[in-house]
Amino acid sequence: MLVPLYEAVYERLEVGPATRLLGLRCGAGLALLLAAGRGAEVTGVDAVSPERLALARERLLPDARRGAAGGVFGLPGEQAEHGGSRGGPGVPGGRDARGGGGDRPGRAGTQGTDDAERGVPGTHRGAGSAEPGVRREGTGCGTSGRTRARAAVELVAGSPVDAAGAKTAPYTLVTVFEPIGCLAGDSEGLGELLADALPLAARGAAVVLAGWGPPERCATSSVLRVATKLADPLRSARSWRPARRDDLEEVAQRAGLKPDGSGRVACPFGYADVDSAVRGLLSTGLFDAAIAATDAKQVDKELTEALHPYRRPDGTVWMPNVFRYLVARVP
């Protein structure tokens, strides 16, 4: 469901064959897939979610079964739909790596500081949906978790340092598409991650950070408040908090980057029904503390009630959201 965000950034930065992209916290690899479809050379790094990285390998490795057109099954333009991002729920950080994506994800405008905010309605199949395509087996992993797919694609289970290897050409684009501004302390660790990655980037290279938009523009924010309310007895350090205006700029400043523009993109979350929405949202991990403080049935009940305002007459669930991105430059 973050496809409009990925496409807005790639359009703005004219991602193509001349681009060498390093995707940090790449997760299930949908953003890498879209960049590779534009001809970019991509490297994905993820040290925290082996399950999602396994799905990225399925999507991007070269020994995949070929589609009728002769291309790698699942590349943009070779099938009608793409798999879901970050584990299927459409919410960043999702753990279930088998979710399907929305139908015909919309494009968002990319001009100026406040980009046009547009989205095309879609329907999420829920966390249990099968990924379009087949399993792709890797060509081999070293001790660092590196898997080389082909000259244009590399996936690394580790840190950016593990991705350096014998590379000579620097990266021209570094992305962190996992949005911040949703959990208290969710920007922690970004500084260290960027510190490892920036020496691998060219001078003047673009670094893209993503974050949740203002709570009043994100319907999902009201649902995520349920997690905080139920988890309050534990006073979880990882509970929901509203996004702040300067979240991304603060991260960029701490990393020594120079801001070079920003944008807002509509990324609505759509689900086939309430049950799919509940499964998808629970798979993000944002409700784990609430489940520990109460129980799973109580969380399911309150989450279902919180979703009621977003249920449409046909039974689908539709939550408009706005996400923000910041483009910064390596000095």
LOBAZA-619551 format. One record per residue (C-alpha): residue number from 1; x, y, z. Coordinates in steps of 0.001 Angstrom, whole numbers. Example, Ala and Ser with C-alpha at 12.3 -4.5 7.8 and 13.67 -1.06 7.14 Angstrom:
2
   pos        c1        c2        c3
     1     12300     -4500      7800
     2     13670     -1060      7140
# end
This chain:
331
   pos        c1        c2        c3
     1         0         0         0
     2      3041      2276        18
     3      3513      1881     -3737
     4      2377      5502     -4355
     5      5161      6670     -2000
     6      7814      4604     -3793
     7      6697      5774     -7218
     8      6514      9432     -6166
     9     10111      9329     -4946
    10     11374      7436     -7995
    11      9654      9859    -10368
    12     11010     12892     -8557
    13     14578     11544     -8527
    14     14335     10096    -12056
    15     15402      6628    -10945
    16     16597      4596    -13926
    17     19536      2659    -15412
    18     22035      5211    -14104
    19     20861      4730    -10511
    20     22721      2610     -7949
    21     20271      2252     -5069
    22     20942      1102     -1510
    23     17696       252       267
    24     18047       196      4046
    25     15517     -1848      6041
    26     14375     -3182      2688
    27     12006     -5751      4161
    28     10053     -7748      1591
    29     11673     -5874     -1282
    30      8723     -4332     -3133
    31     10415      -927     -3351
    32     13546     -2614     -4726
    33     11439     -4500     -7254
    34      9917     -1292     -8581
    35     13335       368     -8832
    36     14778     -2660    -10628
    37     11855     -2460    -13025
    38     13055      1044    -13912
    39     16491      -351    -14706
    40     18237       632    -11470
    41     20964     -1468     -9869
    42     19659     -2249     -6399
    43     21077     -3522     -3125
    44     18776     -4274      -217
    45     19890     -4489      3411
    46     17824     -5767      6326
    47     19248     -7048      9594
    48     16060     -7454     11616
    49     13560     -9455      9581
    50     14833    -12660      7951
    51     11275    -13672      7025
    52     10672    -10526      5005
    53     14118    -10716      3441
    54     13300    -14260      2366
    55     10322    -12877       459
    56     12584    -10253     -1113
    57     14812    -13071     -2333
    58     11797    -14808     -3841
    59     10881    -11638     -5697
    60     14291    -10597     -6909
    61     16576    -13593     -7390
    62     17299    -14669    -11000
    63     16394    -18349    -10795
    64     12707    -17526    -10625
    65     10295    -19247    -12922
    66      9932    -17133    -16033
    67      6629    -15600    -17050
    68      5058    -16031    -20452
    69      6756    -12874    -21692
    70     10167    -14276    -20732
    71     10823    -11820    -17913
    72     11196    -12512    -14200
    73      7734    -13237    -12865
    74      6529    -10303    -10821
    75      8493     -7451    -12395
    76      6470     -4296    -13129
    77      4690     -4494    -16461
    78      4726     -8308    -16567
    79      1664     -8927    -14455
    80     -1360     -6949    -13414
    81      -588     -6739     -9722
    82      2361     -6466     -7377
    83      2699     -8237     -4046
    84      2071     -6266      -872
    85      4769     -4241       802
    86      6322     -4960      4188
    87      4533     -8167      4906
    88      1096     -7710      3448
    89      -846     -5518      5881
    90       128     -2432      3940
    91      1318      -934      7216
    92      5083      -431      7495
    93      6838     -3023      9618
    94      4351     -5829      9001
    95      5630     -9273      9980
    96      3494    -11490      7762
    97      5482    -11727      4545
    98      2664    -13307      2544
    99       169    -10497      2111
   100     -1075     -9381     -1285
   101      -954     -5795     -2499
   102     -3752     -3408     -3334
   103     -5333     -3486     -6749
   104     -3920      -952     -9163
   105     -2005      1219     -6675
   106     -2351      4907     -7509
   107       388      7299     -8499
   108      1027     10446     -6563
   109      2210     13749     -7935
   110      5781     14669     -7108
   111      6299     18332     -7791
   112      7183     20860     -5118
   113      7352     20603     -1346
   114      3725     19534      -983
   115      3146     17004     -3721
   116      -309     16348     -5096
   117     -2007     13870     -2823
   118     -3834     11318     -4921
   119     -4613      7638     -4506
   120     -6556      5023     -6413
   121     -8874      2791     -4350
   122     -7755      -800     -3971
   123     -8626     -3849     -1947
   124     -6246     -5684       348
   125     -6557     -9449       474
   126     -5375     -9762      4054
   127     -2288    -11168      5677
   128     -2918    -14717      4589
   129     -2979    -14042       846
   130      -593    -15858     -1431
   131      2130    -13890     -3110
   132      1633    -13757     -6897
   133      4438    -15869     -8301
   134      6531    -18768     -7138
   135      9322    -19401     -4687
   136     12771    -18408     -5858
   137     15757    -20190     -4394
   138     18944    -18236     -3768
   139     22262    -18904     -5393
   140     24011    -19085     -2042
   141     24631    -17099      1134
   142     27879    -16311      2857
   143     28435    -15793      6558
   144     27298    -12183      6269
   145     23974    -13274      4776
   146     24776    -11807      1369
   147     22946    -13239     -1602
   148     24010    -12214     -5079
   149     21189    -12457     -7611
   150     22657    -10861    -10721
   151     24792     -7849    -11491
   152     21865     -5501    -10827
   153     20422     -7006     -7626
   154     21959     -7901     -4262
   155     20331     -8659      -924
   156     22194     -8598      2384
   157     21063     -9928      5764
   158     23199     -7609      7837
   159     24396     -4025      7943
   160     25359     -1668      5107
   161     28988     -2504      5900
   162     28283     -6080      4825
   163     27056     -4748      1487
   164     30296     -2923       749
   165     32383     -5909      -312
   166     34576     -5237     -3312
   167     32247     -2621     -4801
   168     33990       283     -6448
   169     31142      2463     -7721
   170     29368      4437     -4964
   171     25605      4455     -4507
   172     23718      7387     -6002
   173     20548      6887     -3936
   174     19978      5626      -389
   175     16432      4979       819
   176     14800      4235      4164
   177     11177      3665      3197
   178     10094      2214      6544
   179      8175      5248      7859
   180      8943      6791     11230
   181      6640      8889     13384
   182      4317      6055     14388
   183      6014      4540     17434
   184      7794      6275     20263
   185     11500      5890     19584
   186     11054      4468     16089
   187     13811      6713     14717
   188     16318      5216     17145
   189     18920      3232     15288
   190     18535      5248     12093
   191     21571      7349     12945
   192     23813      4308     13252
   193     22338      2767     10122
   194     22957      5926      8095
   195     26448      6304      9550
   196     27307      2867      8123
   197     25637      3574      4773
   198     26734      7104      3897
   199     30434      6255      3330
   200     29205      3980       528
   201     27311      6812     -1189
   202     28613      9325     -3703
   203     28998     12962     -2772
   204     25692     14680     -3522
   205     23806     11368     -3525
   206     20167     11567     -2514
   207     19070     10052       788
   208     15315      9534      1180
   209     13612      9223      4565
   210      9897      8481      4972
   211      7434      9209      7753
   212      3782      9234      8669
   213      1862     12397      7891
   214       -99     14517     10394
   215     -2525     12443     12498
   216     -5480     14442     11208
   217     -4570     13327      7675
   218     -4024      9674      8611
   219     -7155      7690      9380
   220     -5013      4811     10591
   221     -3748      6978     13470
   222     -7084      6717     15298
   223     -6923      2928     15027
   224     -3338      2782     16259
   225     -4362      4705     19377
   226     -6114      1531     20505
   227     -2691       -47     20932
   228     -1549      2748     23230
   229     -4743      2712     25296
   230     -4629     -1027     25912
   231      -873     -1144     26528
   232      -887      1742     28997
   233      -488      -515     32083
   234      2927     -1525     30740
   235      3773      2004     29635
   236      5477       563     26602
   237      8362      2541     25150
   238      7220      1326     21730
   239      3638      2617     21904
   240      1975      4776     19265
   241      2696      8488     19167
   242      1572     11148     16673
   243      4010     12161     13958
   244      5785     15468     14447
   245      6397     17982     11688
   246     10197     17833     11922
   247     10737     14100     12563
   248     12529     13531      9255
   249     14543     16737      9389
   250     15838     15844     12844
   251     17092     12475     11613
   252     18755     14101      8597
   253     20400     16758     10750
   254     21821     14194     13171
   255     23235     12262     10209
   256     24932     15364      8796
   257     22735     15465      5681
   258     21542     18563      3836
   259     17739     18680      3242
   260     16843     19166      -406
   261     13066     19112      -576
   262     10160     17039       660
   263      6763     15844      -416
   264      3480     14339       727
   265      1843     11338      -882
   266     -1585      9774      -370
   267     -1266      6095       602
   268     -4726      4824      1556
   269     -5004      1451      3268
   270     -7729      -752      1811
   271     -8825     -4188      3030
   272    -11343     -6691      1681
   273    -13168     -6859      5017
   274    -12789     -6148      8724
   275    -11180     -9518      9455
   276     -8487     -8837      6845
   277     -7906     -5385      8339
   278     -7539     -6798     11847
   279     -5087     -9487     10707
   280     -3094     -6984      8711
   281     -2840     -4428     11488
   282     -1964     -7046     14114
   283       855     -8311     11908
   284      2635     -4968     12196
   285      3699     -5682     15777
   286      2261     -2349     16921
   287      -294     -4170     19062
   288      2069     -6655     20728
   289      2332     -4637     23935
   290     -1451     -4295     24067
   291     -1860     -8074     23735
   292       677     -8597     26527
   293     -1176     -6143     28776
   294     -4638     -7578     28106
   295     -5236    -10539     25787
   296     -5595    -11199     22079
   297     -9403    -11411     22149
   298     -9709     -8034     23850
   299     -7388     -6429     21321
   300     -9306     -8010     18428
   301    -12582     -6691     19848
   302    -11413     -3126     20357
   303     -9565     -3036     17048
   304    -12706     -4205     15259
   305    -14701     -1431     16947
   306    -12087      1179     16009
   307    -12298        97     12364
   308    -16075       516     12230
   309    -16026      4163     10987
   310    -13909      3101      8023
   311    -16106       224      6885
   312    -17890       933      3607
   313    -21348      -334      2587
   314    -19804     -3172       568
   315    -17943     -4453      3655
   316    -14490     -3256      2614
   317    -12378     -1134      4946
   318    -10887      2097      3592
   319     -8536      4373      5547
   320     -7090      7436      3785
   321     -3552      8286      4884
   322      -842     10746      3933
   323      2851      9905      4179
   324      5719     12347      3955
   325      9199     11927      2520
   326     12357     14008      2798
   327     15101     14160       199
   328     18492     15029      1676
   329     21952     15099       128
   330     25284     13641      1152
   331     27646     16601      1656
# end
